[in-house]
Amino acid sequence: MSIINTYGEAPYNIVLLHGGPGAIGEMGPVAKHLSSKFGVLEPLQSKYSIKELIEELKDSIQKNSDTPVILVGYSWGAWLAVIFTSIYPELVKKVVLISSGPFEQKYVSTMNQTREKRMTRGDRTTIEQLSKEFQDPNINKKETMMKMGELYNRLDSYSPIPHDLSSLILDLDMYNKIWPEASKMRETGELLEHLKQISCPIIAIHGDYDGHPAKGVKEPLEKHSKNSKFILLRNSGHTPWYERKAKSKFYDILEEVLED
């Protein structure tokens, strides 16, 4: 059964999609912030294929929102928002992409090179150790995945605000099943085809220090979307609401986009 968190007062026309895949609850701080001005829906993804996630999201929106809604997708959730909107355009009036991954495979090498340059010798040693732990059947894989995620989050952050991750639920099975499917969609060009199908406004907000290259989002939007806007957020990494020098500006931009 799907779990849906609501914030603020109805109607719930802002729908937040978390990343991961499987990083359940990570959009909670954003939902709480927005709830003073908007009715916000936070569906917690629970399925293990993209097709099922799309149908789960459709059901959540139709049962809990006045359509069409504004979809706000973060990281993997940005891709999910794009795929969903291309399939059910009548349910969405605007798409907001926060820290999206690049839409084409050719940008992935840039992401890997950026992270490699930011790594210390200790980081490389840690990654090697964690990679070995993934192969050990006696080690808790969720703990290993959390450690790996924390390391990459640090590499993708500019000036991070310390924060509590106790409310975050990491579904490793979801990641292991959804990510290969999503990655293949990018490799084959299917993800880009979904982007091309969207006619409603698309607004992308992307940190200039995000390890996911900004041009991997900006250039496909400029080339394939006639109704898009790309906003580069200065002094911000992958998670802008946890960035000391960008948090306030991020929320100002997001609220303006949602009110427009």
C-alpha positions as CSV (number, residue, x, y, z in Angstrom):
1,M,0.0,0.0,0.0
2,S,1.3,3.4,-1.0
3,I,2.2,5.9,1.7
4,I,1.5,9.6,1.0
5,N,2.5,12.4,3.3
6,T,0.5,15.7,3.1
7,Y,1.7,19.1,4.2
8,G,-0.2,22.4,4.5
9,E,-3.8,22.7,3.5
10,A,-5.7,21.2,0.6
11,P,-5.8,21.4,-2.4
12,Y,-2.5,19.5,-2.6
13,N,-1.4,20.6,-6.1
14,I,2.4,20.5,-5.5
15,V,3.7,16.9,-5.7
16,L,7.3,16.2,-4.6
17,L,9.2,13.2,-6.0
18,H,12.2,12.0,-4.0
19,G,15.4,10.6,-5.5
20,G,17.5,7.5,-5.0
21,P,15.9,5.5,-6.4
22,G,14.8,4.4,-2.9
23,A,15.8,7.5,-0.9
24,I,12.4,7.5,0.8
25,G,11.5,10.6,2.8
26,E,14.4,12.8,1.7
27,M,12.0,15.5,0.4
28,G,10.4,16.0,3.8
29,P,12.3,19.1,4.7
30,V,11.3,20.8,1.4
31,A,7.7,19.8,1.8
32,K,7.6,21.2,5.4
33,H,9.1,24.5,4.2
34,L,6.7,24.9,1.3
35,S,3.7,23.9,3.5
36,S,3.3,27.5,4.9
37,K,2.3,28.6,1.4
38,F,1.2,25.5,-0.5
39,G,-0.7,22.3,-0.2
40,V,2.1,19.7,-0.7
41,L,1.8,16.0,-1.5
42,E,4.8,13.7,-0.8
43,P,4.2,10.3,-2.3
44,L,6.7,7.7,-1.0
45,Q,7.7,5.5,-3.9
46,S,7.2,1.8,-3.1
47,K,7.3,-0.2,-6.4
48,Y,10.2,-2.0,-8.0
49,S,9.8,-1.1,-11.7
50,I,9.4,2.2,-13.5
51,K,6.1,1.2,-15.0
52,E,4.7,0.4,-11.6
53,L,6.1,3.6,-10.1
54,I,4.3,5.6,-12.9
55,E,1.0,3.9,-12.2
56,E,1.5,4.3,-8.4
57,L,2.1,8.0,-8.9
58,K,-0.9,8.3,-11.1
59,D,-3.1,6.8,-8.5
60,S,-1.7,9.0,-5.8
61,I,-2.3,12.2,-7.7
62,Q,-5.8,11.3,-8.9
63,K,-6.9,10.3,-5.4
64,N,-5.3,13.2,-3.5
65,S,-4.9,16.2,-5.7
66,D,-6.8,18.6,-7.9
67,T,-5.3,18.0,-11.3
68,P,-3.4,19.2,-13.1
69,V,-0.5,19.4,-10.6
70,I,3.0,20.8,-10.5
71,L,5.5,17.9,-10.3
72,V,8.7,18.7,-8.4
73,G,11.3,16.0,-8.9
74,Y,14.7,15.8,-7.2
75,S,17.6,13.8,-8.7
76,W,16.1,10.5,-9.8
77,G,12.7,12.0,-9.0
78,A,13.4,14.6,-11.8
79,W,13.6,11.7,-14.3
80,L,10.5,10.2,-12.9
81,A,8.7,13.5,-13.3
82,V,9.7,13.7,-16.9
83,I,8.7,10.1,-17.7
84,F,5.4,10.5,-15.9
85,T,4.5,13.8,-17.6
86,S,5.2,12.4,-21.1
87,I,2.8,9.5,-20.4
88,Y,0.1,11.5,-18.5
89,P,0.4,15.1,-19.8
90,E,-3.2,15.9,-18.8
91,L,-2.3,15.4,-15.1
92,V,0.6,17.9,-15.0
93,K,0.7,21.6,-15.7
94,K,4.3,22.3,-14.9
95,V,7.5,20.3,-14.2
96,V,10.3,21.4,-11.9
97,L,13.6,19.5,-12.0
98,I,15.9,19.9,-9.0
99,S,19.4,18.6,-9.5
100,S,18.5,16.3,-12.3
101,G,20.9,13.7,-13.6
102,P,22.1,14.3,-17.2
103,F,19.6,13.2,-19.8
104,E,22.1,11.8,-22.2
105,Q,24.9,9.2,-21.8
106,K,27.5,11.4,-23.3
107,Y,27.5,13.6,-20.2
108,V,28.2,10.8,-17.7
109,S,32.0,10.8,-18.2
110,T,32.1,14.5,-17.2
111,M,30.3,13.6,-13.9
112,N,32.7,10.8,-13.2
113,Q,35.7,13.0,-13.9
114,T,34.4,15.8,-11.7
115,R,34.0,13.4,-8.7
116,E,37.4,11.8,-9.3
117,K,39.1,15.2,-9.2
118,R,37.4,16.0,-5.8
119,M,38.4,12.7,-4.2
120,T,41.2,12.6,-1.6
121,R,43.4,9.5,-1.3
122,G,41.3,8.6,1.7
123,D,38.1,8.8,-0.3
124,R,39.5,6.4,-2.9
125,T,40.5,3.9,-0.2
126,T,37.1,4.1,1.4
127,I,35.4,3.5,-1.9
128,E,37.6,0.4,-2.5
129,Q,36.7,-0.9,0.9
130,L,33.0,-0.3,0.5
131,S,33.0,-1.9,-2.9
132,K,34.5,-5.0,-1.3
133,E,31.9,-5.0,1.4
134,F,29.2,-5.1,-1.3
135,Q,30.6,-8.5,-2.2
136,D,30.6,-9.9,1.4
137,P,27.4,-11.7,2.2
138,N,28.0,-11.2,5.9
139,I,27.9,-7.4,5.8
140,N,24.8,-5.3,6.1
141,K,24.4,-3.9,2.5
142,K,22.1,-1.0,3.6
143,E,24.8,0.3,6.0
144,T,27.4,0.0,3.2
145,M,25.1,1.8,0.8
146,M,24.5,4.6,3.3
147,K,28.2,5.1,3.8
148,M,28.8,5.2,0.0
149,G,25.9,7.7,-0.4
150,E,27.3,9.9,2.4
151,L,30.7,10.0,0.6
152,Y,29.2,10.9,-2.8
153,N,26.9,13.5,-1.2
154,R,30.0,15.1,0.3
155,L,31.7,15.1,-3.0
156,D,28.6,16.7,-4.6
157,S,28.2,19.4,-1.9
158,Y,29.7,22.9,-1.8
159,S,29.2,24.1,1.8
160,P,26.9,21.6,3.4
161,I,24.7,22.2,6.5
162,P,25.0,19.3,8.9
163,H,21.7,17.5,9.0
164,D,19.9,14.5,10.5
165,L,19.3,11.6,8.2
166,S,17.3,9.5,10.7
167,S,14.0,10.1,8.9
168,L,15.5,8.8,5.6
169,I,14.6,5.3,4.7
170,L,16.9,3.7,2.1
171,D,15.3,0.9,0.1
172,L,18.3,-0.8,-1.4
173,D,16.2,-3.3,-3.3
174,M,14.4,-0.5,-5.0
175,Y,17.7,1.1,-6.0
176,N,19.1,-2.2,-7.3
177,K,16.0,-2.8,-9.4
178,I,15.0,0.7,-10.6
179,W,18.5,2.3,-11.3
180,P,19.6,-0.3,-13.9
181,E,16.3,0.2,-15.7
182,A,16.6,4.0,-15.5
183,S,20.2,4.0,-16.6
184,K,19.4,1.9,-19.6
185,M,16.7,4.3,-20.6
186,R,19.3,7.0,-20.7
187,E,21.8,4.9,-22.6
188,T,19.2,4.0,-25.3
189,G,17.9,7.5,-25.7
190,E,14.4,6.5,-24.4
191,L,14.7,9.0,-21.5
192,L,15.4,11.8,-24.0
193,E,12.4,10.8,-26.0
194,H,10.2,11.3,-23.0
195,L,11.6,14.7,-22.5
196,K,10.9,15.6,-26.1
197,Q,7.2,14.7,-25.6
198,I,6.5,17.3,-22.9
199,S,4.7,20.5,-23.9
200,C,4.0,22.0,-20.5
201,P,6.6,24.4,-18.9
202,I,9.8,22.8,-17.5
203,I,11.9,24.6,-15.0
204,A,15.3,23.2,-14.0
205,I,17.1,24.4,-10.9
206,H,20.7,23.1,-10.7
207,G,23.7,23.9,-8.5
208,D,26.9,25.1,-10.1
209,Y,28.9,22.7,-7.9
210,D,26.6,19.7,-8.4
211,G,28.7,16.7,-9.6
212,H,25.9,16.0,-12.1
213,P,26.9,18.3,-14.9
214,A,24.6,21.3,-15.4
215,K,25.1,21.2,-19.2
216,G,23.7,17.6,-19.2
217,V,20.4,19.1,-18.2
218,K,20.6,22.6,-19.8
219,E,21.7,21.6,-23.3
220,P,19.0,18.9,-23.8
221,L,16.3,21.3,-22.5
222,E,17.4,24.1,-24.8
223,K,17.5,21.7,-27.8
224,H,14.4,19.7,-27.3
225,S,12.0,21.7,-25.1
226,K,10.3,24.9,-26.5
227,N,8.9,25.8,-23.1
228,S,11.7,25.4,-20.6
229,K,13.9,27.5,-18.3
230,F,17.2,26.6,-16.8
231,I,18.3,28.3,-13.5
232,L,21.9,27.9,-12.3
233,L,22.1,28.1,-8.5
234,R,25.4,29.6,-7.4
235,N,27.5,28.0,-4.5
236,S,25.3,24.9,-4.4
237,G,25.9,21.2,-4.8
238,H,23.4,18.4,-5.4
239,T,21.1,19.1,-2.4
240,P,20.4,22.8,-2.3
241,W,18.2,22.8,0.8
242,Y,21.3,21.6,2.7
243,E,23.7,24.2,1.3
244,R,24.8,26.9,3.7
245,K,25.3,29.5,0.9
246,A,22.4,28.6,-1.3
247,K,19.5,27.4,0.8
248,S,17.7,30.7,1.1
249,K,18.1,31.5,-2.6
250,F,17.0,28.1,-3.5
251,Y,13.7,28.4,-1.6
252,D,13.1,31.9,-3.0
253,I,13.5,30.6,-6.6
254,L,11.4,27.5,-5.9
255,E,8.5,29.4,-4.4
256,E,8.6,31.9,-7.2
257,V,8.4,29.1,-9.8
258,L,5.5,27.5,-7.9
259,E,3.6,30.7,-7.7
260,D,4.1,31.8,-11.3
